[in-house]
Amino acid sequence: MGPNSSYPTAARLGRAGMLEDGIYGLDYRAPHARDDKGGSALAVLRDGKILGSDPWGGLFTGLYDYDTRHRLNKVRLRFDVPPEGVLVTGFCAGPAGATLDIVGAFERTAPTMATVVEVSGVPVEVQLTYLGPLPSEKPNGRPAPCGNER
């Protein structure tokens, strides 16, 4: 990657490894589930908050922070599963849907990080990939100028 890459680099982290605000892709799979299927989702991280969804209508919201002592990005999510939604773990939400709490931690290895979280008692491998800055920001984290500003 060149010096103008939008991926976080050690020089751009600035907060000692904390997740950078931006757009992230998630890939996940439950290797011990019956069918070993996986899935994907998109998430926006900004100022310690997370908002994301998967293609089947699952919505997750939450918080993230950086644990300087353990050098970990800690994530706490609330995952709202739509009615009759079935997760990669085999969990079925039923007619009312379901809400699950998910907690995990990532070591910083930009642009991709991986961890294992437990979802309804089943381990799920999660890979988080930085896709780029938020549209309202330049890669350096400063607000993008409007078209009439210099």
Secondary structure, 3 states (H helix, E strand, C coil): CCCCCCCCCHHHHCCCCCCCCEEEEEEEECCCCCCCCEEEEEEEEECCEEEEECCCCCEEEEEEEEECCCCEEEEEEEEEECCCCECCCCCECCCCCEEEEEEEEECCCCCEEEEEEEECCEEEEEEEEEEECCCCECCCCCECCCCCCC
